[in-house]
Amino acid sequence: MLLLLAKDPEIRLREVAERVGITERAVQRIVADLELDRYIERERLGRRNRYRVHRDLPLRHPVEAHRKIASLIALVVEG
């Protein structure tokens, strides 16, 4: 999900759910968790949202915590 939001900051959560293969409600919970942990920031634009991924933060898993989100995004999205 983080990669989808980084690639398309204005993607609708319904589209994220379809691409990931989970319910829209599950996507909403994950986005809320990412927001709470400050991995993403949501900006309201009329009836839509724009998501900003904080690329300078470390990955969440302890094994990969020495890596920044930016390196994952560069590898998968921009690579």
N, C-alpha and C positions, 0 to 999 in steps of 0.2 A: 504494500500500500504506500509506503513511504516513497518508493521509486515512482509510482504512478503520480503521486502528488508533486514530486520534484519535476517530472517530465511535463506535466500539464497542471499548473497551479489552479486552473479554473474548472477542473474536471468535477462533474457532479458525483456525489456519493453513490447514486444509483448505478452510474457507469462503473465505478470502482467495484461495487458488489458483483456486477455482471462479469467483469474481467477476472476478478479473484475467485469467484465461484462461491461466495458466501452471501448471507442475507444483508440487506441494506442496514438493518438494525445492528448486526454484528459490526459492520463497517463504522457505524456511528459510534459504537462503544470504543472501538480501536482508535478512532480519530480523537475522541474525548481523552483517552489515556495518553496518546501522543501529545496532545495539547497540555494536559496536566503536567507531564514530564518535560514540557517545553521543547520537544523535538520539532513541533510545528506551531505555527501561529496562523490564526484564521482572521481574515479581514472580510467584513460584510460589504458587498457591492450590490446595492439594490436587493434583489431577491436571490442573488447568487453569493457564493463564497469564493475567496481566493486564498490559497494556502501557501505559506512560506515555510520551507524546510530549513531548519537551522543546521547547516552543513558542517559547522565547526564543532559540533558535539560528538562525543564518542559513541560507537555502536553500543547497544544495550547489553548484549550477551557478554559475560565476564571474559570468555575466551577471546573475544574480538574487541574488547574495550580499549585496546591500545590503538585502534584504527578510528578514524573520523568518518562520519557519514559521507562526507565529500568524496572520499576514496571509493566507497561503494557506488555512489551515484556516477562518478566518472567511469568506473569499470562497466557498469550495466547500462546506464542511460546515455551517456555521452560517448562511450567507447565504440 
